[in-house]
Amino acid sequence: MYSKKVSIIIPVYNVVKYLDKCIESVCAQTEKNIEIILVDDESNDGSIDVCRRWAEKDDRIVLIEQKNAGAGAARNTGLRAAKGEYLLFLDSDDFFEPDMVEEALKSIEEVNADFVVFGSDTYYMDKDEFIRNPWVLNKKHVPPYMPFTHRELTDNVFKVFVGWAWDKLYRTEFVKAHDLYFQEQRTTNDLLFVFSALVLAKKITVNDKVLAHQRRGGKESLSVTREKSWHCFYDALTALRDRLVAENIYWELEQDYINYALHFSLWNLRTLAEPTHTMLREKLVDEWFESLGIKGKPESYFYNKGEYADYLELIGEK
């Protein structure tokens, strides 16, 4: 059924400074039975030329060019084209250890899991420094045995792993059986995919070894995009709730979901500059805190009392 072991899907948009390093680290994987699907989202900075050069050099690379539609659409394009038994969704400005695929495969096949979460760190370009962030993979809330389901996580299930896709390897049959896809919006387009997979998986496993390096200090385009698409996090949260309701598990996860919705709302608010910051604050206070189920809940409902205090201050009750 599958002609390749792993399909590695990489959306590309205006990352010419970092793209060579990314593709080079993927081509150098110790697991050779891979296909590398580069989906160029109508870059205008020379990224497409880098993709073409690498495609000529390595016949495992499939290059797809599409009209600009964002990373979510690019990931879906790659997903539709994938011929691998497993799926890996990477960011084109990051870079990876040579045994990333081999290690992730070993972990997922060892226990026949639906997906594996592997270790990563952040590479701060201005300091030329690698720092591991414990909140990316919160191991103290993961069971000491493998595999497990979301019901065996001991913290808010939506905060044990981060809702991005690039540090996880997925079984293709699992993704297709549950019709998982990325939202085709400018930012926060992977939250729906990642958290839907989290609550639907029958078997999850973890490999704590650092296999991916996320760049920081050079993602200027993303911060600019977030100012323009400040509502995308809310659209992602409501889409996730709809999926939980459709799967008849919202009743089970409602408190975790509402706590995460407050956390993510506050994070988005804190990280946006003016005038977007004020626009979002007004929208949250006037509408979104209520529509997300946050409004009217008592203090005892919330796990993080500091976040609840911040919420009270925003709505003028502190």
Secondary structure, 3 states (H helix, E strand, C coil): CCCEEEEEEEEECCCHHHHHHHHHHHHCCCCCCEEEEEEECCCCCCHHHHHHHHHHHCCCEEEEECCCCCHHHHHHHHHHHCCEEEEEECCCCCEECCCHHHHHHHHHHHCCCCEEEEEEEEEECCCCEEECCCCCECHHHCCCCCCECHHHCCCCHHHHECCCCCCEEEEHHHHHHCCCCCCCCCCCCCHHHHHHHHHHCCCEEEEEEEEEEEEECCCHHHHHHHHHCCCHHHHHHHHHHHHHHHCCCHHHHHHHHHHHHHHHHHHHHHCCCCCHHHHHHHHHHHHHHHHCCCCCCCHHHCCCHHHHHHHHHHCCCC
